[in-house]
Amino acid sequence: MLNEFAALGAVAPRCSNATAIDRLRELARVTVFQPEGAAAPIQILGVLEGSGLGFAALWVAGMSAERWPPAPAPNPLLPLRWQRERNVPRSSAQRELEFARTITARFASAAPTVVFSSPVRDGDRPLSVSSLILAYPEHPTGANAQGWVQLVQGSATLETIRDDRAPVIAPGAVAPGGSRLVQSQSDCPFQAMARHRLRAQPWPAPLAGLSAQERGLIMHATLASFWESVRDLASLVALDGDMLDAHIDRAVRQGISQLPSVRWRSLPEVVRAGEAVRVATVLDAWLAVERARPAFSVSGVEAKTVLRLSGITLDVRLDRVDALADGGWAIVDYKTGRADGPRQWFEPRPRSAQLGLYTLAQRDATPDVPVRAIAYAELCPDEVRALGVAADTAAWPGLKELAEVGAFEDWNALEAWWRTSLGALATEIGEGRANVTPRATHPIPCRTCRLQPLCRIQSTRFLDALGDDASE
Ligand code: SF4
């Protein structure tokens, strides 16, 4: 290859280093070579690489009539007659036939055992055997011959490993992922382990604008900023139109600033302007929901705390905790996508585990003050509403009452259910349970998870569909 490269000097003009390296790289790309490697018991070689070598055993595959001898392929830039007079490689059918005869004879004597084989068909097209190997004795494949899959399986030494367990989490240690880890464990134990302990992420989808995550970040920061300045319902109600607009505008600017300027510069200006309008509109709609509530003051915004549950420690962050004027707490969690309604929360593997964890964390932090309401603020552009459950109508009219969502005698029974069911999930996490068992009830978590390349759920389902034999 280097000789060929040096020969360019006779015809090519003087070139720069970069051009020379480009040409060398191009030559390397098109030059056939045999990679240097360790002495392997089985080598797969091309015709020219294998010709002239000796082997312990040799299998020459692909000897169909249409490929062996190869078709002539004269150089299109040189006169055909000139090539044939000089017997240039690939210049004529006669030369290719002689070449193939020579190579075939060499292969036939290159090992004590030599097998020539020819494919029977290429797709739907039947193929015939090359006449150059017809002289050798034929050994047709037996009717009961095993396929290569069975042969490989039969010769394998199998080792059994348990692959549904991650390392245990030391008692009391902080588990990664906080409340989202528990929610994932409830959705699918493998998803929880992959996403929060292996930090696996789906392949990023190409986006023309902001991602859902970025939108959520802006919305959360906007709401936090708003309630850090307007601290209670009375202050909200007292704002006239201009003052309210000024508060919203300032909060939205604060929210928008959460994304670095380099990210905004990568987007068209219209995206930034459109996002500001969208967030302001959603915030305004949500404040209308808040105005219909009984008196409250905001006690915590993005409040961090820890929850110890069944031997593991979880870092949790509550979007908002309100102190109700007539006593007790209301917890609000912001959702910029669709939220599950409270009737769906209390399945055997709980949905919306975060709200249960927030309730337990708040209860543990202030054992003498009851939590009386917990709600999602569903903040979608087409619908803004509160979805949740209240211990009594006075706490938050408009939320479901306990009797409507499950067989709970009172709020203490609800908290006890959460402590038991979320505690069981925390135990699973601590033990490292990570089997691929997504929740079977609709909507199944696989629809939005996007970790299929890692968990290979489709392969498992495919094998299940084939039956026990295939699974084995
Ligand atoms: S795709 Fe389904 S099975 Fe796979 S990790 Fe996600 S939820 Fe679990």
Boltz pocket constraint, residues with backbone or C-beta under 6 A from the ligand:
constraints:
  - pocket:
      binder: B
      contacts: [[A, 187], [A, 188], [A, 190], [A, 191], [A, 436], [A, 437], [A, 438], [A, 445], [A, 446], [A, 449], [A, 450], [A, 451], [A, 452], [A, 455], [A, 456], [A, 457]]
      max_distance: 6.0
